[in-house]
Amino acid sequence: MTTVTPARGVATVGVTPAGGIARIVGVSLGHRTLAEADHWIRSLDPAPVLACTHLAPAPFPHVAISLLTSEPIETDPALREAADAAATGPAGRAVLFPGSARLTGSLTVSEILQRSSIARVEILGGGPAGPATVVETGDFVRPQFRSGELILVTTPAAGGCLIPFEHRDPTPCCAGH
């Protein structure tokens, strides 16, 4: 499990394969949606060790990003406050994290915990999920980064299994009204 505790926007956690020191950096480029931010994160080469999105209200509603990386990343100076908040905040929505690529198909909670840096799987409003419970990932897993841990929030689904709370293509709130 990877645990990171940001301190004043910079958390030194070790040496990356390229030889640089990985640290938490905040980036704010004005992405309007989570999907736009996810796409930008997935385009990074090399990929960061950990990448989280954060909803930023100012100076306009947008998505800021925190990255655990050794690479320098520039941010829009007008959005520096949102970038700094993303880097130092205690929570986020993880897009990339150790083991994220191995979370595809149907997996038990135990397999999710073994294959990735997710610390626990919770059922929304119901506490922890049992180790043998099956999670239908839909090949889209976005755990919450809370106080240094990754927590996958799930909801019950048909057949006694669980699905991640966040879906790839969610129905917009109040659709059809």
C-alpha positions in Angstrom: 0.0 0.0 0.0 1.2 3.5 -0.8 0.6 6.1 1.8 1.4 9.7 1.1 1.1 12.6 3.5 1.5 15.9 1.8 3.3 18.6 3.7 3.0 22.2 2.5 2.4 20.9 -1.1 5.5 18.8 -1.3 5.8 15.3 -0.1 9.1 13.5 -0.7 8.4 9.8 -0.9 11.4 8.2 -2.6 13.5 8.0 -5.7 11.7 7.3 -9.0 13.3 5.0 -11.7 14.4 8.0 -13.6 16.4 9.1 -10.6 14.3 12.2 -9.6 12.6 12.6 -6.3 8.8 12.1 -6.5 6.7 14.8 -4.8 3.1 15.9 -4.7 2.5 18.8 -7.1 -0.7 20.7 -7.8 -1.8 21.5 -11.3 -4.7 23.6 -12.5 -5.3 24.0 -16.2 -9.0 25.0 -16.2 -10.4 21.5 -17.1 -14.2 21.9 -16.9 -15.1 18.2 -16.4 -13.7 15.2 -14.6 -13.5 13.4 -18.0 -11.3 16.2 -19.4 -9.0 16.1 -16.4 -8.8 12.2 -16.6 -7.9 12.4 -20.3 -5.1 14.9 -19.6 -3.8 12.8 -16.7 -3.8 9.6 -18.9 -1.8 11.5 -21.6 1.1 12.2 -19.3 4.4 10.5 -20.2 5.8 9.3 -18.0 2.7 8.6 -16.0 2.7 9.8 -12.5 2.7 7.3 -9.6 -0.5 8.8 -8.2 -2.9 11.3 -9.8 -6.1 12.7 -8.2 -8.7 15.2 -9.3 -10.2 17.8 -7.0 -13.2 20.0 -7.6 -12.1 23.7 -7.4 -14.7 26.5 -7.0 -12.5 29.5 -7.7 -11.8 31.5 -9.7 -14.5 29.5 -11.6 -15.7 25.9 -11.2 -13.1 23.6 -12.6 -11.1 20.4 -11.9 -7.6 20.8 -10.3 -5.2 17.9 -10.2 -2.6 16.6 -7.7 0.2 14.4 -9.0 2.9 12.3 -7.3 5.7 12.7 -9.8 9.3 13.6 -10.3 8.4 15.6 -13.5 8.0 19.4 -13.4 4.5 20.3 -14.4 3.5 23.9 -15.1 0.2 25.4 -14.0 -1.7 28.4 -15.1 -0.6 31.3 -12.8 -4.2 32.5 -12.5 -5.2 29.1 -11.1 -2.3 28.7 -8.7 -4.5 28.9 -5.6 -6.6 25.9 -6.9 -3.4 24.0 -7.7 -2.0 24.6 -4.3 -5.2 23.5 -2.6 -5.2 20.3 -4.7 -1.6 19.6 -3.6 -2.1 20.1 0.1 -5.7 18.9 0.5 -6.5 15.7 2.5 -8.8 14.2 -0.2 -9.2 13.6 -3.9 -10.5 11.2 -6.5 -7.7 8.9 -7.7 -7.4 8.4 -11.5 -4.0 6.7 -11.5 -2.5 4.8 -8.5 -0.3 1.8 -8.0 -2.1 -1.3 -9.4 -4.9 0.7 -11.1 -4.3 -1.1 -14.5 -4.9 -4.5 -12.8 -8.4 -3.7 -11.6 -10.4 -5.0 -14.5 -13.4 -7.4 -14.8 -14.9 -9.1 -11.8 -12.7 -9.2 -8.7 -13.2 -10.1 -5.1 -12.5 -7.4 -2.5 -9.4 -9.4 -1.5 -8.1 -9.4 -5.0 -8.6 -5.6 -5.3 -6.6 -5.1 -2.1 -3.8 -7.5 -3.2 -3.5 -6.1 -6.7 -3.5 -2.4 -5.9 -2.7 0.3 -3.3 -6.4 0.5 -2.3 -6.5 0.2 1.5 -10.2 -0.8 1.8 -13.4 -1.3 0.0 -16.5 0.3 1.5 -20.2 -0.1 0.7 -21.9 3.3 0.6 -23.8 3.8 3.8 -23.0 0.2 5.0 -19.4 -0.1 6.2 -16.6 -2.4 4.9 -17.1 -5.0 2.2 -16.2 -8.6 3.0 -13.1 -10.1 1.4 -15.0 -12.6 -0.7 -17.5 -10.1 -2.1 -17.3 -9.7 -5.8 -16.9 -6.2 -7.3 -17.8 -5.8 -11.0 -15.3 -3.1 -11.9 -16.6 -2.2 -15.3 -12.9 -1.5 -16.0 -13.4 1.9 -14.3 -12.2 2.2 -10.7 -11.9 5.7 -9.1 -11.2 5.3 -5.4 -11.2 8.3 -3.0 -7.9 9.5 -1.6 -8.7 10.3 2.0 -6.1 11.3 4.6 -3.3 9.2 2.9 -5.4 6.1 2.0 -7.2 5.0 -1.1 -10.8 3.8 -0.4 -13.0 2.3 -3.1 -16.6 3.2 -2.4 -19.1 0.7 -3.9 -22.8 0.2 -4.1 -24.8 -3.1 -4.2 -25.8 -4.4 -7.6 -27.9 -7.3 -9.0 -26.7 -10.8 -8.2 -25.3 -9.9 -4.7 -22.2 -8.2 -6.1 -20.9 -4.6 -5.8 -20.1 -2.0 -8.3 -17.9 1.1 -7.9 -20.0 4.1 -6.8 -18.6 6.2 -9.7 -19.4 5.0 -13.2 -17.6 5.8 -16.4 -20.8 7.4 -18.0 -23.0 8.6 -15.1 -26.5 9.8 -15.7 -26.6 13.5 -15.2 -28.4 14.7 -12.1 -32.1 15.2 -12.8 -31.8 13.9 -16.4 -35.0 14.2 -18.3 -36.6 16.8 -16.0 
